[in-house]
Amino acid sequence: MITDQSPITNGEEIQQPLGSEKNRDACSSAEVEAVRSLMAVFATAVKNYSLYPEAHSISKKFLSSLENSLMNFFQTFPFLKLDIEKDKICFKGNVVYNQHEKEDYLTSPLFRDGILWIEFTKDITEDELSFLLSMLNEYRILKDESEGDLVTALWKQNLPHVHYESAEVYWEKEPKLDFSHFSVTGHSNEQIQVPAGPKNGSVGPEQQSTSEDIGNQATVSIFSSKTKIDLMQLTPDETATLQNLIIEDENRNHAEDVMDVLLIILEELEEENEFGSILEILIQEFENILAHGEFRLAVKMLGFLKKLPHKNTSHKSWQIPLLNQFLETVSDSKVLKSIKEYFPKFISDDASQLKAFREVFLMLHPKAVLTLGTLLSEVTSADALHYLIEAITILSKQDLNPLSQLLKMSEDNLVELLVTILGNIDGNEPQKLMLNMARHPSPSVRMEALKQLLKRSGQVQRSFLFLLEDPSKLIRQEILNSLGSERDKISEYILLEYLDQKATNIADRDHILACYRALGKCGSSRSITFLKAAMTEQPWSDIFHFRELPHRFGAAVALTELEIPEADIILKQATHSFFPHIKRSARRAILERLPA
């Protein structure tokens, strides 16, 4: 029996039940698509209300999105009346929503409680929608102890902009169940004997009474306490299976459910505003996913969104700017801060987890470097550190500005790591940044900058020759070791120019000697004239000085390191010089060259 349970105002015509919309005029495809898009938002909002509390920010976002979708719909179309069927919802005879699972979040409570159709009218409020979503969640699964149903709840609330019609079915009186054919006495060999009746099947009053008594005995036997215990006792296998089902349900990843629904909705949406609203919700989902280390889900989300513009959506030109903005937003430190909270708990023994960890970072916007760079000093796993460095390097090749900003803001130990990354990026801009880092206040940063400059150039260049005067002895020695590593014309000219123009102003005797020694190791006969003059052509005032001048002795050391005949001749002549200070320098240099 069908009854009308919808609120009816005076003079309002009673709507026809079941398929009331099917008999109306055909609607346009645009109207049907608009309803389908709205239903996708509606279904997602209902499902979300089962996963998060009403006061949760995500629940509020879904509610607001549903309200906006309805407002947009009513700006174009006059009404929204939906027919509820067993596994689908229709609008004017067109299927606009299909049930996706056995206990669907939307169709199950509506159909089970006998709602034939439900209608939303213009000016529906957020409070009304919130109540409806809450009730759909409350009565989604029928419970033994449940008081009332969805229809009763709607009737009590009397929502002014939500109308519906429901059917109430009265079950006919069921025939008495006959348990007489069951053997439930507890002994398999005991049978309840029923006197055989006449062949025509008729039963006399006495026989009928006897039969009913026997049947009643059987019924009582089934519900006896002992039998009830036997019937409800689970086997060990059943107990284990039940326990596994409970654990599986408790551990079910609801975040992935929500994300999957949202991604499906995005692919179908035709309205720019609704598309943007769903992306805003996905931003929060992305942040929650990272906070729990669900890198696989993050990769799944980003991968789907990157492919979305290429899926035959040429008429949706507004998608690309919105998706680019989404990617830039999730790469911002405000969103990625959640991963910093998770990092102390990060376990890198799982190969698949490490792979997802790497992939999600490679898919971000380059501005993510501002956050990822700060994680370098917090990673304890060598593999995780490797993947993090790789991601920062690749993103910085796309845009160097975030890395440049990070170099200015970070602490010395972190800058040192970032300089190492910078050394793996080719181009003029990285070279300029590296030269700037070679002037950094921290000696360790300057040393790392020099190493990276040498690695990318292969040898010392004039652009970083200023490091020959660096305050750090280790840095000066590093660059001199590079200059003197082999016979090289460029290195020879660099040292000749430096010693001729600047070295006379250097007070560090050890540094002067190290420069001459490096010249001897990289030089050739081209250095002979300069070295001979440095050793022998001294002011007459030095004749009366018995101290050993560093340039004279340095020149003698360089001549010994040249290992060419011209240099040996000059040294031999110097050992017989009339001037004692020249003689001493030449003889000492030769003695130092001799093996111990």
C-alpha angles and dihedrals in degrees: 000000000000121000132183111239099169123113109262124197124207111287094011114139115239109244121233113252128237115024094007089154094047092074095054125099117287114270130220123265089242090059092049092049090049090053092047091052090048091049090053089056090044093052092047092050091051092049092047091055088060092053104042135034116261091248093054115114092236092053090051091050091053091047092050091047091053092048092050091048091053092047091051091048094051091051088067107024128043103224145001117219119168128197114218117217132172099275104002146039122231136199117201090338095312121114107239100167133026125200109254102193141015094267101033117195093228113025099038100066093038097050097036092055092050102253107161098185138354126203132197120202134201119282093032109167133230091243091056092050092047091053092048092050091048093051093047088055093043094053098032091107120038111234128197092228094043115128114211128344141247094279092052091049092051091046092052094047093044096201107209096215100038118076128178145164125220137190124223117206120202112203116228117242107281120227116253111272113245112215094169093109092058122094104214104143092111095256120087094209095055115095129186106233118219116195111246114248129215119295092251090062098242117138127208123226094257093045091047091052091049091049092050091049091052091047091050090051089053091049092050089048092055092053097043113124094246094050092046090055091049093049095049097043111114122217118235090255092051091048091052092047092050091049091051091051091052093049091047091052093047092050095044111131103237091177090067091049091054092045093050092052092048093050091051090051092051092055092054102040117112099182121085095212094052090046090054092048092055091048089055089056091047089055090062091044090052091052092050091047092054092045089060095042094246093152092158091062091047090054090047092052097045093044092053093048093048090054096043098085090055095056102098094282099131090142091057098073089150090068098077098057091046093049092047089051090049092052091049091049096051088048091057120107090243090067100031092052087086090068090056088060091051097045098083087061095045113129113196101188092096109088094200091050091052091049092052089044089058097043097051092055093048089056096055130098115268090250086074086079088079089066101029091053092059089056093062093084092047100052114100098177116088091212094049090048090051092053092045092052090047092052093048091048094051094045091047090054087061094048124002097190098087091052090047090054092048092053089060097046105039133091121261097259091050093045088055090058091045091052088056089055091046089056090064094058117087126214143072096280094056088048091054091048090050092053089051090052088051086067094048116133091239114084091209091055092048091049092051090047090053092049091051092046090051091046095053095040099038091221143024114297128201089245092071099031087112087080088075085078096043115140090235114086090204092057092047090050091048093055092043090051088054093048092049097042094101144355103284131161095212094050089048093053092046092054094042090053093045095049093045097049109025113014093078088068094052116102096189104102094192091053092051092051091047090053092052092046091052089049090054091051096049099029136092140192087304088076096053097091093050095046094047091053092046091053103040109021103078131144116272089242089070091063091081094045116095095191118105112245113222095225093052094047091041091054090051090051091050091052091054091050092052091068095199128127095246091057093047091053092052091049093049092051090048092056088063096043121140088229113080096209092055091045092050094049093050095046094047093049091051092048092051090052093054115094116256 
